[in-house]
Amino acid sequence: MLTLYHGDTSVCSQKVRLALTEKQLEWSGEFIDLGKGDQFDPEYMKLNPNAVVPTLIHDGKVIIESSMINEYVDDAFPDVPLRPTDPYSRARMRLWVKQLDDGIHYAINSVTFAIAMRLPVLEQSPEEQKARWQNIPDPARSAKMRELIEQGIDSSLVVDALRRLDKMLADMETALKADDWLAGDTYSLADAGLTPYVNRMNMLGLSTMWERQRPNLTDWYVRVRGRSNFSEAILAHDPPNKIKIMNEAGAAQWPEVERKLQYLGG
Ligand SMILES: N[C@@H](CCC(=O)N[C@@H](CS)C(=O)NCC(=O)O)C(=O)O
């Protein structure tokens, strides 16, 4: 039996849901409300001491870290394999996934908060706002959250994040010029891994970053959105209120974001 502790719009949760759905596996979900701070519940932290989602439980065994979860699932349920068999393509697939953990995730989290998700926090009382970052046990995570809530897109974290995300898009465009999918000629964990990040950028009104000059990536995004796992693993879990905040804030902040991108030469 598979149980996934997950968040609705959490990109790491989407990445695992995409893999589970693509593999046509049955799973049950335990919803963790990140906005409310469910991830810091001591009972949940016994499963995931990092206080993040997702966490997978398979027949009582606990697996954390979305990239490890997806590899585990592909090992444990080999039907519908999501890793290329050729060793070089498999290494390329892993390099894509590694980059998510090495900086892309940090970057998407920065732009999401700076552009959109700080807005509901700013509507709260000063005490509640303070609690949002003060309750985060990891000092670096707490300081980052505080800066993004207080400074929004004026935070220097945002320019760094846009630079990293622009590089991700450029690398994807190069890979997709040669192949239909990121790690070769079949859909893999690389595509499942990157989809939520490109999709989040789309939610935040950043699609011009590929639609203007990256035709292969534009085409890939149309194709991943057309797959049935996209609607089941992403759209079906999207809460309309959060998507509205992201869409509206993204549109409103685009002129300023575009100025920052021009400064980067993007
Ligand atoms: N490397 C971890 C990152 C997990 C992570 O940061 N999850 C986010 C949601 S996508 C989270 O739970 N954030 C809660 C918080 O920052 O308080 C993984 O891939 O599982």
PDBQT file of the ligand as one rigid body, heavy atoms in Angstrom, charges set to zero:
ROOT
HETATM    1  N1  LIG A 301      14.511  18.193  -1.405  1.00  0.00    +0.000 N 
HETATM    2  C1  LIG A 301      13.175  18.060  -0.908  1.00  0.00    +0.000 C 
HETATM    3  C2  LIG A 301      12.530  19.426  -0.885  1.00  0.00    +0.000 C 
HETATM    4  C3  LIG A 301      11.136  19.359  -0.316  1.00  0.00    +0.000 C 
HETATM    5  C4  LIG A 301      10.522  20.748  -0.154  1.00  0.00    +0.000 C 
HETATM    6  O1  LIG A 301      11.200  21.773  -0.003  1.00  0.00    +0.000 OA
HETATM    7  N2  LIG A 301       9.183  20.742  -0.171  1.00  0.00    +0.000 N 
HETATM    8  C5  LIG A 301       8.471  21.972  -0.044  1.00  0.00    +0.000 C 
HETATM    9  C6  LIG A 301       7.250  21.969  -0.933  1.00  0.00    +0.000 C 
HETATM   10  S1  LIG A 301       7.680  21.774  -2.629  1.00  0.00    +0.000 SA
HETATM   11  C7  LIG A 301       7.997  22.115   1.403  1.00  0.00    +0.000 C 
HETATM   12  O2  LIG A 301       7.544  21.161   1.988  1.00  0.00    +0.000 OA
HETATM   13  N3  LIG A 301       8.073  23.310   1.958  1.00  0.00    +0.000 N 
HETATM   14  C8  LIG A 301       7.626  23.558   3.272  1.00  0.00    +0.000 C 
HETATM   15  C9  LIG A 301       8.331  24.682   3.930  1.00  0.00    +0.000 C 
HETATM   16  O3  LIG A 301       9.259  25.236   3.316  1.00  0.00    +0.000 OA
HETATM   17  O4  LIG A 301       8.009  24.993   5.073  1.00  0.00    +0.000 OA
HETATM   18  C10 LIG A 301      12.402  17.078  -1.792  1.00  0.00    +0.000 C 
HETATM   19  O5  LIG A 301      12.690  17.033  -2.998  1.00  0.00    +0.000 OA
HETATM   20  O6  LIG A 301      11.546  16.339  -1.291  1.00  0.00    +0.000 OA
ENDROOT
TORSDOF 0
